[in-house]
Amino acid sequence: MFLGRYRHNLDSKDRLTIPAKFRESLADDVYFVYGLDRNVMVMSTPTFEKITRRLADLSITDNDVRLLNRRILGTATLETIDKNGRVLLPDFLREEVGLGKELILVGQGEYFEIWSPEEWAKQIAAQLDLEANNQRLKVLDLRLGSD
């Protein structure tokens, strides 16, 4: 499971060193996908396959489904993690979401996200907006019991 937040830099060959805690949940390769926000999503093969099975169940006659397929399947890239835990971050994904050398990696359970520090700062600001959060989060049922 991918939990927590890490600050990392790309090396001179544009490789990302995946945090050791994240590598525990990965095999020898990862899928990079254009994120649902201005970020990159990183998934293990089983997680990526789970998503592609769900996408296959949707009707391609729906314009939104085709758009989602293009966003996920059309940007998916399988990359191999080297013995030092480094992986090449595809140029086109870095360019399209505005990633530089400094990156923020954020665990999301079954996957993790890669953010630029500038875009991540916007996410932090949204998380700290208490008034907006009260409206956004009141529809969620986050009870901790077995009710």
Backbone hydrogen bonds, N-H to C=O, Kabsch-Sander energy under -0.5 kcal/mol:
donor,donor_aa,acceptor,acceptor_aa,energy
2,F,109,G,-3.4
3,L,1,M,-0.7
6,Y,105,L,-2.6
8,H,6,Y,-0.5
8,H,103,L,-2.3
10,L,101,K,-2.6
11,D,15,R,-2.2
14,D,11,D,-2.0
16,L,87,V,-3.4
18,I,16,L,-0.7
18,I,85,G,-2.9
22,F,19,P,-0.8
23,R,19,P,-2.3
24,E,20,A,-1.2
25,S,22,F,-1.7
26,L,23,R,-1.8
27,A,29,D,-0.6
30,V,79,E,-2.5
31,Y,43,M,-3.0
32,F,30,V,-0.5
32,F,77,T,-2.7
33,V,41,M,-2.4
34,Y,71,R,-0.6
35,G,39,N,-2.6
39,N,37,D,-2.0
40,V,114,I,-1.9
41,M,33,V,-3.2
42,V,112,F,-3.1
43,M,31,Y,-2.6
44,S,110,E,-0.6
48,F,44,S,-2.5
49,E,45,T,-2.8
50,K,46,P,-1.8
51,I,47,T,-2.0
52,T,48,F,-2.5
53,R,49,E,-2.1
54,R,50,K,-1.7
55,L,51,I,-2.5
56,A,52,T,-2.1
57,D,53,R,-0.9
57,D,54,R,-0.6
58,L,55,L,-1.5
62,D,59,S,-1.5
63,N,61,T,-0.5
66,R,62,D,-2.1
67,L,63,N,-2.3
68,L,64,D,-2.3
69,N,65,V,-2.8
70,R,66,R,-2.4
71,R,67,L,-2.2
72,I,68,L,-2.7
73,L,69,N,-1.6
74,G,69,N,-1.6
75,T,72,I,-0.6
76,A,72,I,-0.9
77,T,32,F,-2.2
79,E,30,V,-2.8
79,E,77,T,-0.5
81,I,28,D,-3.2
82,D,86,R,-3.2
85,G,82,D,-2.2
87,V,16,L,-2.0
89,L,14,D,-1.9
94,R,90,P,-2.1
95,E,91,D,-2.7
96,E,92,F,-2.3
97,V,93,L,-1.8
98,G,94,R,-0.7
98,G,95,E,-0.5
99,L,94,R,-2.8
100,G,102,E,-0.6
103,L,8,H,-3.5
104,I,115,W,-2.6
105,L,6,Y,-3.2
106,V,113,E,-2.4
107,G,4,G,-3.5
108,Q,111,Y,-2.5
109,G,2,F,-2.9
110,E,108,Q,-1.3
112,F,42,V,-2.1
113,E,106,V,-2.6
114,I,40,V,-2.7
115,W,104,I,-2.8
120,W,116,S,-2.6
121,A,117,P,-1.9
122,K,118,E,-1.2
123,Q,119,E,-1.5
124,I,120,W,-2.4
125,A,121,A,-2.3
126,A,122,K,-2.1
127,Q,123,Q,-2.2
128,L,124,I,-1.8
129,D,126,A,-0.9
130,L,128,L,-1.5
133,N,129,D,-2.6
134,N,130,L,-2.3
135,Q,131,E,-1.3
136,R,132,A,-2.8
137,L,133,N,-3.2
138,K,134,N,-0.9
139,V,136,R,-0.5
140,L,137,L,-1.5
142,L,140,L,-0.8
